[in-house]
Amino acid sequence: MNKLKNIELIKINRSKKNNNEAQKRYNFNKTIYVDNFAKSYNAHKGCSFNKTIYADNFCKSHNVQKEYSFSKTKKMKYIFLVIIFFIYVSTINPTISKAKETVSINLSQNNVNIEENVVISIETTNSSISALDLNIYYDNEMLEYISGPELISVEENLIRYTWYDEHGGENKLQNQEILSIDMKAKKEGTANIAIKGIGYDKDGNILDINFEGKDLYIGNTEEKALTHIEGGESIDTNTNNASLQTLRINEEGLEPIFDSNIYDYYFLTDKEIQNLEVTAIPSNLKSNIIISRNTNLKTGKNEIKIEVISEDKTQKKEYKIYAIFVSDLEKSNFNLENLAIEGVTLNPEFDPSTTVYTATVDNRTEELNILAIPENQNAKVTITGGNNLQIGDNKVSISVISEDGIANKEYIINVHRRTEEEDKVIDEEQKENQKNLEEIMNTIEKISTNQEEKNENSINNKKTIYILSIIAIVVLIFVVIYTIKSTNRQKMK
């Protein structure tokens, strides 16, 4: 009975042991399964993450491609618009001709009295104009329109007129009158007449036209001698001298600095001035001075004239002061900021207030490359006389017209083109100067070499003297020592 119980207990213990081992294997397998599941899940997450990155990169690439396509399309659109614009300009708008034409005003008389009539003619010379739209501006307080051709339009201070060449511009126009009108002077002073417009050649091209205005002086044209000459001395007693030694006004701002060989001066201001006192002193005090148009000054440009008549009445010179009264000094700025000629030196050095210069070029120079930059970028600069230089003296004019068209200043460069003989003389002088320079340099080099040799000899002499001095001192020491020894021997004996 006891054996059976023991057997059953053994079976029960074995069963429990087997159950524990099965439970352990189950737990182990469960752990492996969970671990594998986690790894599988993480792998799946990594795959999803990689897919997300791939999708994101794909989207970015797609967006860049879209942006590139959009940018490319936009550029093509701009290029297409530019092409259309140039086609439009070249086919519809007339091109601007490079030809330089001139339209100017000619007066029947430059000075008239009040209530006196004057004929104003608009003319062109040696031009290719076939059609012209003209605007003529004048001071209607000083001038009154009287008559003109048919189809002319008059509006307060503006006259409009359109002219056509009856030959269609086939031939060059020589001294062609475009328009002639009659006007009457109403008020004393200086009346400025200006013209602007657009001109066309026979092919419908717009021409580059230089429009030249004119000043009409109204009032008592009898000139009176200047009576307020100040004290001083004649700097030239020649009876035929007709120059000034002094010219000034009672206001600051007269330019350029006075020079007896400069005849045009400028005074620009925004002040309201009716009269200017002009002081003019002749080089020879016995010369006669006559001044006019310095009273009843008006807004705009006024020309004051100073005439010098020599003592013997054989010579006469005329100086002018352009007094310009404006409301906006910036728009009326007619100064140059820079003036230069390529490869040529101006004398004196450029200054905006200096208006007359000189320059010299060699015989091979026929054209000048002139740089002229205005202080006001909207001012108009016109250069004449810089091409086809003649041998000898040439005059180059640089005209600056202010932005508002009221004021203008002229800079002059007197250019001398040398002859072949003058070039040879200059070349010989340059060669001689070069030779002299080389000789001077050689002389300086020789002097320098001799000085170095002297210095070296002096150093050698000093060395020799130093060595001889040392030898003499050594010999003297030996003599002294010998003498002392000899004396001691004698004493011992």
C-alpha positions in Angstrom: 0.0 0.0 0.0 2.8 2.3 0.9 4.6 1.5 -2.3 1.5 2.4 -4.3 1.4 5.8 -2.6 5.1 6.4 -3.2 4.6 5.5 -6.9 1.7 8.0 -7.2 3.7 10.7 -5.4 6.6 10.1 -7.9 4.2 10.4 -10.8 2.6 13.5 -9.4 6.1 15.1 -8.9 7.1 14.1 -12.5 3.9 15.6 -13.8 4.6 18.8 -12.0 8.1 18.9 -13.2 7.0 18.3 -16.8 4.4 21.0 -16.4 7.1 23.5 -15.1 9.4 22.7 -18.0 6.6 23.1 -20.5 5.7 26.4 -18.9 9.3 27.5 -19.1 9.5 26.4 -22.8 6.2 28.3 -23.4 7.5 31.4 -21.7 10.8 31.2 -23.7 9.0 30.6 -27.0 6.7 33.5 -26.1 9.6 35.8 -25.5 11.2 34.8 -28.8 7.9 35.4 -30.5 7.4 38.8 -28.9 11.0 39.7 -29.7 10.7 38.6 -33.3 7.3 40.4 -33.5 9.0 43.6 -32.3 11.8 43.2 -34.8 9.3 42.6 -37.5 7.3 45.7 -36.4 10.4 47.8 -36.3 11.5 46.6 -39.7 8.0 47.5 -40.9 8.3 51.0 -39.3 11.7 51.5 -41.0 10.2 50.5 -44.3 7.4 52.9 -43.7 9.9 55.6 -42.7 12.0 54.9 -45.8 8.9 55.1 -47.9 8.1 58.4 -46.3 11.5 59.8 -47.0 11.3 58.5 -50.6 7.9 60.1 -51.1 9.1 63.3 -49.5 12.2 63.4 -51.8 10.0 62.6 -54.7 7.7 65.5 -53.9 10.6 67.8 -53.5 12.1 66.7 -56.8 8.7 67.1 -58.4 8.3 70.6 -56.9 11.8 71.6 -58.1 10.9 70.3 -61.5 7.7 72.3 -61.4 9.5 75.4 -60.3 12.2 74.9 -63.0 9.4 74.4 -65.6 7.6 77.6 -64.4 10.9 79.6 -64.4 11.7 78.4 -67.8 8.2 79.2 -69.0 8.5 82.7 -67.5 11.8 83.4 -69.2 10.5 82.2 -72.5 7.5 84.5 -72.0 9.8 87.5 -71.3 12.0 86.7 -74.3 8.8 86.4 -76.5 7.6 89.8 -75.2 11.0 91.5 -75.9 11.0 90.0 -79.5 7.5 91.3 -80.0 8.5 94.8 -78.7 11.5 95.0 -81.1 9.4 93.8 -84.0 6.8 96.5 -83.1 9.5 99.2 -82.9 11.2 98.2 -86.1 8.0 97.9 -88.1 5.7 100.5 -86.7 7.7 103.3 -85.1 10.0 105.3 -87.4 13.7 105.0 -86.7 15.7 108.0 -85.5 18.1 109.2 -88.2 21.7 109.9 -87.2 21.8 113.0 -89.4 22.3 116.2 -87.5 20.2 119.1 -88.8 19.8 122.7 -87.7 16.7 124.9 -87.6 17.4 128.5 -86.5 15.7 131.9 -86.1 16.6 134.9 -88.1 15.4 138.4 -87.1 14.9 141.3 -89.5 16.6 143.4 -86.7 18.0 142.5 -83.3 17.0 145.8 -81.7 13.6 147.4 -82.0 11.7 150.2 -80.2 8.3 149.8 -78.5 5.5 149.6 -81.1 8.0 148.7 -83.8 7.4 145.6 -85.9 10.0 142.8 -86.5 9.9 139.9 -88.9 10.8 136.5 -87.4 12.0 133.8 -89.9 12.5 130.1 -89.2 15.2 128.8 -91.5 17.3 125.7 -92.2 20.4 125.2 -94.3 21.8 122.1 -96.0 19.3 119.8 -94.4 17.3 116.7 -95.3 14.0 117.7 -93.6 10.9 116.8 -95.6 8.3 117.6 -92.8 8.5 119.6 -89.6 6.1 120.1 -86.7 7.1 123.4 -85.1 6.4 124.9 -81.7 7.5 128.6 -81.3 7.6 130.0 -77.8 7.7 133.8 -77.1 7.0 136.3 -74.3 3.5 137.5 -75.0 4.0 140.3 -72.5 6.7 141.8 -74.7 5.7 140.7 -78.2 2.4 140.6 -80.0 1.6 138.3 -82.9 0.5 140.3 -86.0 0.4 138.0 -89.0 1.7 134.7 -90.5 0.9 132.0 -93.0 -2.4 130.1 -93.2 -3.0 127.1 -91.0 -1.0 128.6 -88.2 -2.2 128.2 -84.6 -1.6 130.9 -82.0 -2.2 130.2 -78.3 -1.0 132.9 -75.8 2.8 132.5 -75.9 2.9 129.5 -78.3 2.7 129.3 -82.1 2.1 125.9 -83.7 2.9 125.2 -87.4 3.4 122.2 -89.6 5.5 122.4 -92.7 6.0 120.0 -95.7 8.7 120.1 -98.4 6.9 120.3 -101.7 9.5 118.0 -103.3 9.1 115.4 -100.6 12.7 115.8 -99.2 14.3 114.4 -102.3 16.9 117.2 -102.4 19.0 118.9 -99.8 17.4 122.1 -98.6 19.7 125.1 -99.1 18.8 128.3 -97.2 15.2 127.1 -96.9 12.7 129.4 -95.1 10.3 127.3 -93.1 8.1 130.1 -91.7 7.9 133.9 -91.6 5.8 135.8 -89.1 5.3 139.5 -88.2 5.3 140.6 -84.5 5.2 143.9 -82.7 7.2 145.0 -79.7 5.0 145.8 -76.6 7.4 146.3 -73.7 11.0 147.3 -73.1 13.5 144.5 -72.3 14.9 141.3 -73.8 12.4 138.9 -75.4 13.5 135.4 -75.8 12.2 133.4 -78.8 12.7 129.6 -78.7 11.7 126.8 -81.0 11.2 123.1 -80.6 9.7 120.4 -82.7 10.0 117.1 -84.5 11.4 116.7 -88.1 11.2 113.8 -90.5 13.2 112.8 -93.6 11.8 111.5 -96.8 11.6 107.9 -95.4 9.7 109.0 -92.3 12.7 108.7 -90.0 12.9 111.1 -87.1 15.8 113.5 -87.5 18.1 114.7 -84.8 17.6 118.5 -85.0 19.4 121.3 -83.2 16.9 124.1 -82.6 18.5 127.5 -82.1 16.6 130.3 -80.4 17.1 134.1 -80.5 16.9 137.1 -78.2 15.2 140.3 -79.4 16.1 143.5 -77.5 13.2 146.0 -77.1 13.5 149.6 -76.0 15.7 152.6 -76.4 18.6 151.2 -78.5 20.7 154.4 -78.1 23.8 153.3 -76.2 25.1 155.6 -73.5 28.8 156.0 -72.4 29.6 154.6 -69.0 30.3 157.4 -66.6 31.3 155.6 -63.4 34.8 154.5 -64.3 36.7 154.3 -61.1 40.2 155.7 -60.5 43.3 153.8 -61.6 46.1 153.8 -64.0 46.4 152.7 -67.6 48.2 149.4 -67.9 48.6 149.9 -71.7 49.0 153.4 -73.2 48.8 152.2 -76.8 46.2 154.3 -78.5 44.8 151.4 -80.5 44.2 149.2 -77.3 40.5 148.3 -76.9 40.8 145.8 -74.1 39.4 145.9 -70.5 41.6 145.5 -67.4 38.6 145.1 -65.0 35.0 143.9 -65.4 32.6 143.3 -62.5 29.0 143.7 -61.4 27.4 144.7 -58.1 26.3 141.1 -57.4 28.3 137.9 -56.6 28.4 135.0 -59.0 29.9 136.4 -62.2 31.8 133.6 -64.1 34.4 133.0 -65.3 37.1 134.9 -63.5 37.8 138.0 -65.6 40.4 137.7 -68.4 40.9 140.5 -71.0 40.9 137.8 -73.7 37.6 136.2 -72.6 34.5 138.0 -73.9 31.5 136.1 -72.6 30.5 136.0 -68.9 27.6 134.5 -67.1 25.5 135.5 -64.1 22.9 133.0 -63.0 20.6 133.7 -60.0 17.2 133.1 -58.5 17.0 136.7 -57.2 14.6 139.3 -58.6 16.9 142.0 -59.9 15.8 144.8 -62.3 19.1 146.6 -62.8 22.7 145.5 -62.7 25.5 148.0 -62.1 28.4 147.1 -64.4 31.9 148.4 -63.7 34.3 148.2 -66.7 37.7 149.8 -66.7 39.7 149.8 -70.0 43.4 149.0 -70.2 44.0 152.4 -71.6 41.9 154.8 -69.5 41.5 157.1 -72.6 39.5 154.4 -74.4 35.8 154.9 -74.5 33.4 152.5 -72.8 29.8 152.0 -73.8 27.3 149.8 -71.9 23.8 148.8 -72.8 20.9 146.6 -71.7 21.7 146.4 -68.0 18.4 148.0 -66.9 14.8 146.7 -66.9 16.0 143.1 -66.7 13.4 140.4 -67.0 13.0 136.8 -65.9 15.0 134.5 -68.2 18.0 135.4 -70.2 19.3 139.0 -70.6 22.3 140.0 -72.6 24.3 143.0 -71.3 26.8 144.5 -73.8 30.0 146.3 -73.0 31.8 147.9 -75.9 35.3 149.2 -75.8 36.5 151.7 -78.4 40.2 152.4 -78.6 41.6 156.0 -78.1 42.3 156.4 -81.7 38.9 155.0 -82.7 40.5 152.3 -84.9 39.8 149.2 -82.7 36.6 148.0 -81.0 36.0 145.0 -78.8 32.7 143.7 -77.3 32.3 142.0 -74.0 29.0 140.4 -73.0 27.4 139.4 -69.7 24.5 136.9 -69.9 22.4 137.7 -66.8 19.9 134.8 -66.3 17.1 135.1 -63.7 15.3 131.8 -62.9 13.1 130.2 -60.2 14.8 126.8 -60.1 18.6 126.9 -60.1 19.0 123.1 -60.5 16.9 122.9 -63.7 18.7 126.0 -65.0 22.2 124.5 -64.3 24.3 124.8 -67.5 27.7 123.9 -66.1 29.8 121.0 -67.2 31.0 118.6 -64.5 33.9 117.2 -66.6 35.6 118.1 -69.9 38.5 116.2 -71.4 40.0 115.2 -74.7 41.4 111.7 -75.1 45.2 111.8 -75.3 45.3 115.7 -75.2 46.1 118.0 -72.3 43.8 121.0 -71.7 45.3 124.3 -70.7 44.3 125.4 -68.1 43.1 122.4 -66.1 39.3 122.0 -66.4 37.1 124.0 -64.0 33.3 124.3 -64.5 33.5 128.1 -64.3 36.3 128.4 -66.9 34.9 128.6 -70.4 38.0 129.0 -72.7 40.8 126.4 -73.1 43.7 125.7 -75.5 45.1 122.4 -76.7 47.7 121.3 -79.2 47.7 118.1 -81.3 50.1 116.6 -83.8 49.8 116.7 -87.6 48.3 113.2 -87.7 45.3 114.0 -85.6 42.2 114.8 -87.6 39.4 114.1 -85.1 39.1 114.6 -81.3 37.4 112.2 -78.9 35.8 114.8 -76.5 34.2 113.9 -73.2 31.7 116.5 -71.9 29.5 115.6 -68.9 27.0 118.1 -67.6 26.4 118.7 -63.8 22.7 118.2 -64.5 22.2 115.0 -66.3 19.1 116.3 -68.0 21.0 119.2 -69.6 21.7 118.9 -73.3 25.3 119.0 -74.6 26.2 119.7 -78.2 29.8 119.5 -79.5 30.8 121.1 -82.8 34.2 121.5 -84.5 35.8 118.4 -83.2 35.9 116.6 -86.5 37.9 117.3 -89.7 40.5 119.4 -87.9 42.3 121.9 -90.2 46.1 122.4 -90.1 46.5 125.4 -87.8 44.0 126.9 -85.5 40.6 125.3 -84.9 37.7 126.3 -82.7 35.8 123.6 -80.8 32.5 124.6 -79.2 30.7 122.7 -76.4 27.2 124.1 -75.9 25.3 123.2 -72.7 21.6 123.9 -72.7 19.9 123.8 -69.3 17.1 121.3 -68.5 14.4 124.0 -68.6 15.8 125.4 -71.9 16.2 128.9 -70.4 20.0 129.1 -70.0 22.9 128.0 -72.1 26.7 128.2 -71.8 29.4 127.8 -74.4 32.8 126.3 -73.6 35.5 127.0 -76.2 38.6 124.9 -76.9 41.1 126.6 -79.2 42.9 123.6 -80.8 46.1 124.0 -82.8 46.9 121.2 -85.2 50.6 121.3 -86.0 52.1 121.3 -89.5 54.5 118.6 -90.6 57.4 121.1 -90.1 56.2 121.9 -86.6 56.0 118.1 -85.9 59.6 117.7 -87.1 60.8 120.6 -84.9 58.9 119.1 -81.9 60.4 115.6 -82.7 63.9 117.1 -82.9 63.4 119.1 -79.7 62.2 115.9 -78.0 65.2 114.0 -79.3 67.5 116.8 -78.1 65.8 116.8 -74.8 66.2 113.0 -74.5 69.8 113.3 -75.5 70.4 116.0 -72.9 68.6 114.0 -70.3 70.8 110.9 -71.1 73.9 113.1 -70.8 72.7 114.5 -67.5 72.0 111.0 -66.2 75.5 109.8 -67.4 77.1 112.8 -65.7 75.2 112.1 -62.5 76.3 108.4 -62.8 80.0 109.4 -63.3 79.9 111.8 -60.4 78.3 109.1 -58.3 81.0 106.6 -59.4 83.8 109.0 -58.7 82.4 109.8 -55.4 82.2 106.2 -54.5 85.8 105.7 -55.6 86.8 108.7 -53.5 85.0 107.3 -50.6 86.6 103.9 -51.1 90.1 105.5 -51.4 89.4 107.6 -48.3 88.4 104.4 -46.4 91.5 102.6 -47.6 93.7 105.6 -46.6 92.1 105.7 -43.2 92.8 101.9 -42.8 96.5 102.4 -43.8 96.9 105.3 -41.4 95.2 103.2 -38.7 97.6 100.2 -39.3 100.7 102.5 -39.4 99.6 104.2 -36.2 99.3 100.8 -34.5 102.7 99.7 -35.7 104.2 103.0 -34.5 102.7 102.6 -31.1 104.0 99.0 -30.9 107.5 100.1 -31.9 107.4 102.9 -29.4 106.4 100.5 -26.6 109.3 98.2 -27.5 111.7 101.1 -27.5 110.5 102.2 -24.1 110.7 98.7 -22.7 114.2 98.3 -24.1 115.3 101.6 -22.7 114.0 100.7 -19.2 115.7 97.4 -19.3 119.0 98.9 -20.4 118.8 101.5 -17.6 118.2 98.8 -15.0 121.2 96.7 -16.2 123.5 99.7 -15.9 122.3 100.4 -12.3 122.9 96.7 -11.3 126.5 96.9 -12.6 
